[in-house]
Each structure stands twice: as structure tokens, then as C-alpha cells.
């Protein structure tokens, strides 16, 4: 640097210096510092015609400025470029293409500020392409041109090879990329690729992949990344909707617009802005209106750099409709009324609502809505009933007030119900008095009654005698036949026709005989009893007893009960879930009166009282049993069956047969099934089985137990305590004990002894088999053997189903040919049991 005379400070230059000194004195903590390198360039080995970059960065106060020089002179040419960053506190020296030997040199990075200056050097070496060492980095796959939409993920690929494996770094626009400074948005993957998430417009540029190791550095060809920003003019995704409101009402109008960039949205009334300029929201604006008195058009405006659009919402202040004119009745039937009315509204009406009710103190309005005409027939009304009817109109605001009501009466019909509480009483030797009450549903003005009576109630009604009555609910009938019982029915009629007959009552033409009990009905009911209640036909009848007759419905056997004066009686000893019919007559000193009509009642359900029938069992395998049955007798089911319970247990679990196994139970069998297969049972084992029926009340008694045995199977183990005794040079004696009962799995039919010659630990030839067909056999002599020979002997039991498991092999050696016959027992070796697939039937039958 050139050294000159000290400069003279002018007043304009002194002012900022003075201000700086004052600031330093006031804070007391601000200290100046000379430059210090934070990124130091490293020596590099490049390839001729390639690229290298030296990165240098410093810090200090004030912020230093970094520059590059070679041999003390600033470097700058078409091939050598300095790219500054960090406001000049950093600089990249990039040389491209490399020329040897002219570019080979030491380059100096200089950082300086008012507090000092520092320098750092880096050496550049260049190798010709044809002289590159074997491990020099090579770019196998470099980045390619890529276009990505903003906010999407962009991945720039790179793969390199060399020895040792090169390290990969990335440059954008000739500056190094530091992924750690991106808050995770930019990542370098293990493969070397650069992944940029949520891409931004600033990510657009020229990218280079750089591979370096101790042999040198190589740059990929640059590839451009373009970040495409969608540009869409504004449009309304939710346009404002026109609405109708009542005077003084409130309404919110929503307007939503979209685009890229997102538009601003505001509201206007005519030319007046309703949204302040500095509060204009983006995308969505809700206009809140309250106490609206006048109709108006409100305009939603959406604007962006790509255009301005508008949409209008019409707010109409509308009132409720006026009441329609008073309805007029045009037609009446017994169950309907037809009315017409005048709209009474100049504006359109959406629909009408009709309200009607019977004129009685506690009746409420019924409603018919969605009526779009001014004429309507109301159906489903009661005959001969006075109704009040009114109409109201509905528009888009709501329902208006109702019209003045119109009153009308429906037409008559024949009575819908018979006269009530019919009673008959003998008042002389051949005269009776009959009385009743009006029907509950007369359906009009009752014009009179007809009393039908007969001594033979099996005759058709056309043959019964008729007694007509007008304006009265009591009458007398004369000329009756003494001692006879009459059946009486009464009906009411209007001007339209006759109503239904009452239930028949009976009366006996004999003075002093009680009348037919009235209000004969059922009280409390259980599964075995039914309570009956009644009232005497008349007071002071001199009743001394009652006679009750009853029977099961559908049966002819009748039972009688006689008891003293009372107003209720409990019939006991009945069968559950059974329908009975009852009739009752009162008795005085003069005789028995007429019986009531039969009433029917069913007793409640109870648990089944009998078990299922015809229990059967058969073995379907060695571990399963098939159990079947028939339902209990119908009279014993006492209700609707829902299923069956099947229980079973092992009989005689211990060897002496004295102990039974744990009782087991199958899941409830559906009522539609009458058999079940018991599974996972013990082989060749006796089971005790019972079956019970279940209805909605509970479980009935169990059946008598049924003993059933599972089928046989092959024995479940080998004979026990197998021993072999050498008798002489050609004979052996084999002894064993039978299987335990739990492993026999059937009736043991006999035993098989397998023997085979053994040399050097291996069998020679096919095994020979001797069979003893005795269940209690416990020994066998095998002859015809070779002297001084080793044999392997196994024993197995068998049933009709086949052989069981063999015992562990016993290895014995016969005596030599010159040995004296004796009873000496050779020690036997035991090995793991072997199954010989070539076993044949006995070749030496015993």
C-alpha cells in the first residue's frame, strides 16, 4: 500500500466520527476488532480444462472486505473471476478453464478493515487429463436441467467415483451451498444428490456438483434449476349470494376469491368502499350487515396484479306474508272437508300451511304443510265432529299470521262401536227389561236402537226377533217363554245406517234367578293360575253361589268350580302356557242364572317339566360321540323352546372305575337341532350323557343318563418293563407288562415282537415279527437265532385298529455255539426307538 502524508479532516467528516465516539462512550460495550478468517481456502489439484474454486470469508468490526490476488496483484480476467458474497466479507475465486502451467500458482486471500489486515494463501496444481492418477475423482452422473413448481420438492442428482471415495459438495451460481443454513429445507442425501423442499423462486439458478479427494477435484457440467411460479388471474370460488331478510334483520355475506398470486378482496356499496384500504384481506372477506332497513346491491371486488373481477349480491328486505282470506268449505263428507281460500298476498307465496282441530277444550292443532294450491281436501277426520280450520302463507322469510278460522262439521256415518254395558233383568213371569249405554263412537246423531233376541243363538241373525227402540236406552220385552234362556244383542243406528252388534248377553226367564254377571274379565295371571273378576248384574239378587265352567281351549272335557258369593276367584292347578276358556253364572235359591260369554286366557310360560325323549348316542370316531334326542312332549314344554343343554362326564376315571371325571357342558344347542357331536373326547372311554330342554323361562330337568363309549384306536404307548433273557446260543426269552388302561385305547388283541440282527450298530436284513394273539400274554420265546450274534428286540401291542408304539430297542447277544445252556441274563443296551417300514407279518409263528 502507498504511504502518504496524514489527511486533514474537514468539518463534515468530523461530525460522523464525533457521533461514533459518543455512541461508543454511551454504550460502553462496543469494541472494534481486526479481521479474522471464518472460511480458509484449501490447496487444490485440478484437471487441465476443468474448474476450481477457492472460498474465503472473514469477520471483524467493522465488517472486513475480502479480495483475491496473485503475486500481490489483483486477479481478474475472462477465465479468472471473483464472486463476492456476505456484503463483500466473502469471495470465491473461480478459474475456468484451467490452463497449465500458467494458472499453477499461489493465490492470496486478503481481508482488511480499519483495524487491520490478514492474508491467507492457497496453492493450485493442475494435471493433464492423460496424466491423471487412477484414483482421481470422476463425475459418473451429473445434475440435469430441471423445472419444478414453487413449493414442490426438487432433487438434483449427482454420483461420483474415485479412490478414496470422493466427497461431494454443491455450488449454486458459483457460490458454495451450505445445507445447514437452510433450517432443514435443503438437504444433501447420502447418495450425493441435493434435495430442495418447498422450493422458492430464490432457489432458481445454475447448480454444479463437485467431487474431491486427496487426488484432486472435478466439477460436473452445470445444470439449471427453474422454479415455475403459477400465475392465475383471480376468480370467485365462493361468489356472494343474494338473500332476502326481514326489516331490521342481520345478514353475513361471504365472498371468497382465489388466484396466483392470491387476490385482495373488498366490499363496495355503489361507489363507496366498505373495506378500509389498509385492512383489505387476502382471499376471503365476510360483510356483516345488521339492522338492515332498505334493499341494496353489494359488490365484492377481487384484485391482483393479473386483473380485477366483481360480483354483486342483492340484499332484499322483505316482510312476512299477509294472512290469506277466510277459508270457504266447498265439500264435506264423514271423514273429510274440502276448503278453498284467497291468497291475500300480492307477492309470490312459497306454500301454504293448513291448521285444523276438533272443537273441544283439550284438542290441539294438527298441521298440513307444503300446499302449493289454494284448494285442499283434509282427510282422516272423525265423523259428525265440528272442526276449526285456518290457513297461513309462507314465503322465503318465514310463516305469516293465520287467516280467520272457518268452522264446519263432518258428515254422519253409521256408528263405529256398539252400545255399551248391556244388562237384562226378568221383571215378571214372561217379561224382561233391557238397558244399555250409548256407543263410544256414534259417528252422528243416534236415531234409535235395535234389540235382537233369541232362544237359539246358533240361528242366523236374520231369524232372531227384533225389538226397535227410539229416544231411549231402556226397554221391556214381553211374551217370553218361561224357564228358557235368551241371548240378546243390541245395535245403534244413525240416519246413515246400523252400527255393529254388541257382545251377546244371556238371561234366564225365571223370576228370582240372578242375572248374567257383568264385566267378567281376567285379573292376575301366572304359569299355573288365572284370576277372574266380575260384578253382579244387579244389587240384592240373593246370590248364594257362583258356578264357574272352564276347559282347555280346543278340548271338550269341561271342569266346574262352585263357590260362595264373591267378586273374584283364582283358578289354580292349571298347566303352563295353555289357553283356557271360562264362563260364569250366579245361583240363588230360585236357581242358576245365565252364563256369561266365554273368555279366553293363556297361562304364562314356565320351565319345561319333562326332559327330551329318546336319547341316543353312537361313536363316530375314537374322540367323538354323536348324541341325538327328540323334544319333550308338547304339553311338558311349557313355553317356546330356545335350545338344549348337553352335559357329559367320564365314567370311572380311575383304574378301579370308582371315580368319575369332571362334568362338561356343550354350548346351548339351537332348538332347530336335535343332535350334537361331542368332540375332543378321550379314546375308548365311557361317558355319562344327559340332555335337558331350555325355554325362555329357564332350563328343565335333565334326562336319564345315557352311557356311551368312544371308538377304539391304536394303543397310545408301548408295553412296559420290556426285558430280554438269553436262553442259549439260538433262543431268547422276551418279557413285558401290559399298557396302563389309560393308554390301551381299546381292547388289546395281542402283541408283536420285532427282532433284527445288528452289526456295527446297524440293522442287517428285514426285521422278523413274532405275533402272540393273547390279550394277557406277557412273554414269548424266540428260537432259530444265530449263535454269538447281536439282536435288537422291540415289543408293540395292537388292537383291531392297528399296532401301537414300539418299546425302546433292547440289544442282546446270543451265546456262542459251545456255550452251556443256562439262564444267565445278558446286560441289554437301550437306544432310541426306530420304526422299520419294512416290517413283515410273522415269519416264525409261535
ABEGO torsion letter per residue (X at the ends): XBBBBBBBBBAAAAAAAAAAAAAAAAAGABBBBBBBBABBBBBBBBBBGBBBBBBBBBBEOBBBBBBBBBGGBBBBBAABBBBBBGGGABBBBBBOBBBOAAABBBBBBBBBBAAEBBBBBBBBBBBBAAABBAABBBBABBBBBBBBBBGBBBBBBBBBBEOBBBBBBBBBGGBBBBAAAAGGABBBBAAGBBBBBGBBAAABEBBBBBBBBAAEBBBBBBBBBBBBBBBBBBBBABBBBBBBBBBGBBBBBBBBBBEOBBBBBBBBBEABBABBAAABBBGBBBBBBBGBABBBBBBBBBBBAAEBBBBBBBBBBBBBBBBBBBBBBABBBAABBBBBBBAGBABBBABBBBBBBBBBAABBBBBBBGBABABBBBBGBBBGBBBBBBBBBBBAAEBBBBBBBBBBBBBBBBBABBBBGBBBBBABAABBBBBBBBBABAGEBBAEBBBBBBABAABBAAABBBBBBBGBABBBBBGBBBGBBBBBBBBBBBAAEBBBBBBBBBBBBBBGBBBBBBGBBBBBBBAABBBBBBBBABBGAGBABBBBBBBBBGBABBBBBBBBBBABBBBBGBBBGBBBBBBBBBBBAAEBBBBBBBBBBBBBBBBBABBBBGBBBBBABAABBBBBBBBBBAAAAGEBBAEBBBBBBBBGABAAGABBBBBBBBBBBBAABABBBBBGBBBGBBBBBBBBBBBAAEBBBBBBBBBBBBBBBBBABBBBGBBBBBABAABBBBBBBBBBAAAAGEBBAEBBBBBBBBBGGBBBEBBBBBBBBBAABABBBBBGBBBGBBBBBBBBBBBAAEBBBBBBBBBBBBBBAABBBBABBBBBBBBBBBBBAABBBBABBX
